Amino acid sequence: MKEIYAVIEFMPLTVIALSLVLTWKVPTARWFLICYAVIDLLNISFTPIKMQWKTHFYLADLVMCLAFILPIVYRRQLALFLYRKTNVEYFFLVYKRQTFSMQECGIILIMVFGGFINLIAWLEILAYKYFWIDVPYFKLYVRDNTMLLLHVVMCGAIFTYAIKAEEREKEGLEYDSVE
């Protein structure tokens, strides 16, 4: 079973790479996926450190769930910041065209739910550590499988975002030309 968890842990990065290939011509999707890949790479690189924490692993995982929300909420402001610092037109183009999509809303909900799951697991592990409970049922039987499912659903949301990116970009350009 641990092999499945290892494969699923790296699946979002694979989906992001595939999505980047599909959406390379769409600047806003490329920016979103690159931002997301950076966060995912940070998550993967911090995993060995988090695994050593034992008790507070779930708190660190909760923080990473919240970090996955950052590229959705702040990438437009980051693009403007980078444009002001570098004067690269790409960042201004992304700033102008960036819109909020249904898939991004879904990813936010998935990450909030994942954070909530990790919070419950962390509190349960604390209760187990201090002998308030005898068996951490939630962590043993619910948390890992739920997080596995959330990873798969998130990959589906990212891939759906990539598939609809070009259509969404065209709609945004048509909307801009009407104004």
C-alpha positions as CSV (number, residue, x, y, z in Angstrom):
1,M,0.0,0.0,0.0
2,K,2.9,2.4,0.7
3,E,3.9,2.1,-3.0
4,I,0.5,3.5,-4.0
5,Y,1.0,6.5,-1.6
6,A,4.4,7.1,-3.1
7,V,3.1,7.1,-6.7
8,I,0.1,9.3,-5.8
9,E,2.4,11.7,-4.0
10,F,4.3,12.4,-7.3
11,M,1.2,12.3,-9.5
12,P,0.4,16.0,-9.3
13,L,3.8,16.9,-10.6
14,T,3.4,14.6,-13.5
15,V,-0.1,16.0,-14.2
16,I,1.3,19.5,-14.0
17,A,4.1,18.6,-16.5
18,L,1.6,17.1,-18.9
19,S,-0.8,20.0,-18.5
20,L,2.1,22.4,-19.2
21,V,2.8,20.6,-22.5
22,L,-0.9,20.9,-23.4
23,T,-1.3,24.6,-22.5
24,W,2.1,26.1,-23.3
25,K,0.6,28.6,-25.8
26,V,-1.8,29.9,-23.1
27,P,0.2,32.4,-20.9
28,T,-2.2,32.4,-18.0
29,A,-2.4,28.6,-17.7
30,R,1.4,28.4,-18.1
31,W,1.8,30.9,-15.3
32,F,-0.7,29.0,-13.0
33,L,0.9,25.6,-13.7
34,I,4.5,26.9,-13.2
35,C,3.5,28.5,-9.9
36,Y,1.7,25.3,-8.8
37,A,4.8,23.2,-9.9
38,V,7.0,25.3,-7.7
39,I,4.7,24.8,-4.6
40,D,4.5,21.0,-5.4
41,L,8.3,20.8,-5.7
42,L,8.7,22.5,-2.3
43,N,6.2,20.1,-0.9
44,I,8.1,17.1,-2.3
45,S,11.4,18.4,-1.1
46,F,10.2,19.1,2.4
47,T,8.5,15.7,2.8
48,P,11.5,13.9,4.2
49,I,11.9,16.7,6.8
50,K,8.2,16.5,7.6
51,M,8.2,12.8,8.0
52,Q,10.8,13.0,10.8
53,W,8.5,15.3,12.8
54,K,6.1,12.4,13.6
55,T,3.6,14.3,15.8
56,H,3.7,17.6,14.0
57,F,3.8,16.1,10.5
58,Y,0.1,16.7,10.1
59,L,0.4,20.3,11.1
60,A,3.2,20.8,8.5
61,D,0.9,19.0,5.9
62,L,-1.9,21.4,6.9
63,V,0.5,24.4,6.2
64,M,1.4,22.8,2.8
65,C,-2.3,22.5,2.0
66,L,-2.7,26.2,2.6
67,A,0.4,26.9,0.6
68,F,-1.3,25.2,-2.4
69,I,-4.0,27.9,-2.2
70,L,-1.4,30.7,-2.6
71,P,-0.8,30.3,-6.4
72,I,-4.5,30.6,-7.0
73,V,-5.1,33.7,-4.8
74,Y,-1.9,35.6,-5.3
75,R,-0.5,34.7,-8.7
76,R,-2.0,37.8,-10.4
77,Q,-0.4,40.1,-7.8
78,L,2.9,38.2,-8.2
79,A,2.8,38.7,-11.9
80,L,2.3,42.4,-11.5
81,F,5.1,42.5,-8.9
82,L,7.4,40.7,-11.3
83,Y,6.4,42.9,-14.2
84,R,7.3,46.0,-12.2
85,K,10.6,44.5,-11.2
86,T,11.7,43.0,-14.5
87,N,9.6,44.9,-17.1
88,V,9.0,41.6,-18.9
89,E,5.7,41.9,-20.9
90,Y,4.7,38.3,-20.3
91,F,4.0,39.1,-16.6
92,F,1.9,42.1,-17.6
93,L,0.0,40.0,-20.1
94,V,-0.7,37.4,-17.4
95,Y,-1.8,40.1,-15.0
96,K,-4.2,41.6,-17.5
97,R,-5.7,38.3,-18.7
98,Q,-5.9,36.3,-15.4
99,T,-9.4,35.3,-14.3
100,F,-10.7,32.9,-11.6
101,S,-11.9,29.6,-13.0
102,M,-14.2,26.8,-11.6
103,Q,-11.3,24.4,-11.4
104,E,-9.3,26.8,-9.3
105,C,-12.3,27.1,-6.9
106,G,-12.4,23.3,-6.8
107,I,-8.7,23.2,-6.0
108,I,-9.2,25.7,-3.2
109,L,-12.0,23.6,-1.7
110,I,-9.9,20.4,-2.0
111,M,-7.0,22.0,-0.3
112,V,-9.2,23.5,2.5
113,F,-10.7,20.0,3.0
114,G,-7.2,18.5,3.1
115,G,-6.1,21.0,5.6
116,F,-9.2,20.2,7.8
117,I,-8.4,16.5,7.5
118,N,-4.8,17.2,8.6
119,L,-6.0,19.4,11.5
120,I,-8.2,16.6,12.8
121,A,-5.4,14.0,12.4
122,W,-2.9,16.3,14.2
123,L,-5.4,16.9,17.1
124,E,-6.0,13.2,17.3
125,I,-2.3,12.4,17.4
126,L,-1.8,14.9,20.1
127,A,-4.6,13.3,22.1
128,Y,-3.0,9.9,21.5
129,K,0.5,11.1,22.5
130,Y,-0.8,12.5,25.8
131,F,-2.9,9.3,26.5
132,W,-6.3,10.9,26.1
133,I,-7.3,8.2,23.6
134,D,-6.0,4.7,23.1
135,V,-6.1,4.3,19.3
136,P,-5.9,7.1,16.7
137,Y,-8.7,5.7,14.5
138,F,-9.1,8.7,12.3
139,K,-5.4,8.8,11.3
140,L,-5.2,5.0,10.9
141,Y,-8.4,4.5,8.9
142,V,-9.6,7.8,7.4
143,R,-6.8,10.3,6.9
144,D,-4.4,8.5,4.6
145,N,-7.1,7.2,2.3
146,T,-8.9,10.5,2.2
147,M,-5.6,12.4,1.3
148,L,-5.0,9.8,-1.4
149,L,-8.4,10.5,-2.8
150,L,-7.9,14.3,-2.6
151,H,-4.6,14.0,-4.5
152,V,-6.4,12.1,-7.3
153,V,-9.3,14.6,-7.4
154,M,-6.8,17.5,-7.4
155,C,-5.0,16.0,-10.4
156,G,-8.3,15.8,-12.2
157,A,-9.0,19.4,-11.4
158,I,-5.6,20.5,-12.7
159,F,-6.0,18.5,-15.8
160,T,-9.5,19.9,-16.4
161,Y,-8.1,23.4,-15.9
162,A,-5.5,22.6,-18.6
163,I,-8.1,21.2,-21.0
164,K,-10.3,24.3,-20.7
165,A,-7.5,26.8,-20.6
166,E,-7.5,27.8,-24.2
167,E,-11.2,28.1,-24.4
168,R,-11.2,30.3,-21.2
169,E,-8.4,32.5,-22.7
170,K,-10.4,33.0,-25.9
171,E,-13.5,34.0,-23.9
172,G,-11.4,36.4,-21.9
173,L,-10.0,38.0,-25.0
174,E,-13.5,38.4,-26.5
175,Y,-14.7,39.9,-23.3
176,D,-11.8,42.4,-23.3
177,S,-12.6,43.4,-26.9
178,V,-16.3,44.1,-26.1
179,E,-15.3,46.7,-23.4
